[in-house]
Amino acid sequence: GHEQLLKMMEERMMDVEQKLRLVKRLLQDKVNQLKEQLSKNTRADAMVKDLYVENAQLLKALEATEQRQKSAERKNYLLEEKIANLNRIVKNLASPSFSP
């Protein structure tokens, strides 16, 4: 009975060792999967930061463009007023009210 008990204990130990190796392999697979996910997340985070910076630069460029457009519109309005005034002056000079 003693040898049989020893043999059973040996078999159980081998079974436990096999299960432990399987668990270790599964855990290592999970570690590798999580490392890969962390790497992807790190790359995505860097891309988000780059996009944030680029977006800020584009907003500044847009604001500058809008200011230039407003300035151009003001200048255009003033030029149109000057043209209208010049047209009135030319019309008045050409009118027959200046009779000899």
C-alpha positions as CSV (number, residue, x, y, z in Angstrom):
1,G,0.0,0.0,0.0
2,H,2.9,2.4,0.7
3,E,4.3,2.1,-2.8
4,Q,0.9,2.5,-4.4
5,L,0.3,5.6,-2.3
6,L,3.7,6.9,-3.4
7,K,2.9,6.2,-7.0
8,M,-0.5,8.0,-6.7
9,M,1.2,11.0,-5.2
10,E,3.7,11.0,-8.0
11,E,1.0,10.9,-10.6
12,R,-0.9,13.7,-8.9
13,M,2.3,15.8,-8.7
14,M,2.9,15.2,-12.4
15,D,-0.7,16.2,-13.2
16,V,-0.3,19.4,-11.1
17,E,3.0,20.2,-12.8
18,Q,1.4,19.8,-16.2
19,K,-1.5,22.0,-15.2
20,L,0.9,24.6,-13.8
21,R,2.8,24.6,-17.1
22,L,-0.4,25.1,-19.0
23,V,-1.4,28.0,-16.7
24,K,2.0,29.5,-17.1
25,R,1.8,29.3,-20.9
26,L,-1.7,30.9,-20.8
27,L,-0.5,33.7,-18.5
28,Q,2.5,34.4,-20.8
29,D,0.1,34.6,-23.8
30,K,-2.0,37.1,-21.8
31,V,1.1,39.1,-20.9
32,N,2.2,39.2,-24.5
33,Q,-1.3,40.3,-25.6
34,L,-1.4,43.0,-23.0
35,K,2.1,44.2,-24.0
36,E,1.0,44.5,-27.6
37,Q,-2.2,46.3,-26.6
38,L,-0.1,48.8,-24.5
39,S,2.2,49.4,-27.5
40,K,-0.8,50.1,-29.7
41,N,-2.3,52.4,-27.1
42,T,1.0,54.3,-26.8
43,R,1.1,54.8,-30.5
44,A,-2.5,55.9,-30.6
45,D,-1.8,58.3,-27.7
46,A,1.1,59.8,-29.6
47,M,-1.1,60.2,-32.7
48,V,-3.8,61.9,-30.7
49,K,-1.2,64.4,-29.2
50,D,0.1,65.1,-32.7
51,L,-3.4,65.7,-34.0
52,Y,-4.1,68.0,-31.1
53,V,-1.0,70.1,-31.9
54,E,-1.9,70.1,-35.6
55,N,-5.5,71.1,-34.8
56,A,-4.2,74.0,-32.7
57,Q,-1.9,75.2,-35.5
58,L,-4.8,74.9,-38.0
59,L,-7.1,77.0,-35.7
60,K,-4.4,79.7,-35.5
61,A,-4.0,79.7,-39.3
62,L,-7.8,79.9,-39.7
63,E,-8.1,82.8,-37.2
64,A,-5.3,84.7,-39.1
65,T,-7.0,84.0,-42.4
66,E,-10.3,85.2,-41.1
67,Q,-8.7,88.4,-39.8
68,R,-7.1,89.0,-43.3
69,Q,-10.5,88.4,-44.9
70,K,-12.1,91.0,-42.6
71,S,-9.4,93.5,-43.3
72,A,-9.7,92.9,-47.0
73,E,-13.5,93.3,-46.8
74,R,-13.1,96.7,-44.9
75,K,-10.6,97.9,-47.5
76,N,-12.9,96.8,-50.3
77,Y,-15.8,98.7,-48.7
78,L,-13.7,101.8,-48.4
79,L,-12.6,101.5,-52.0
80,E,-16.2,101.1,-53.2
81,E,-17.1,104.3,-51.3
82,K,-14.2,106.2,-52.9
83,I,-15.3,104.9,-56.4
84,A,-18.9,106.0,-55.7
85,N,-17.7,109.5,-54.6
86,L,-15.4,109.8,-57.7
87,N,-18.3,108.8,-59.9
88,R,-20.4,111.5,-58.3
89,I,-17.7,114.0,-58.9
90,V,-17.2,113.0,-62.5
91,K,-21.0,113.1,-63.1
92,N,-21.2,116.6,-61.5
93,L,-18.3,117.8,-63.7
94,A,-19.9,116.4,-66.8
95,S,-23.4,117.8,-66.1
96,P,-24.7,120.7,-68.2
97,S,-25.1,122.9,-65.1
98,F,-21.9,124.7,-66.0
99,S,-23.4,126.9,-68.6
100,P,-21.4,129.8,-70.0
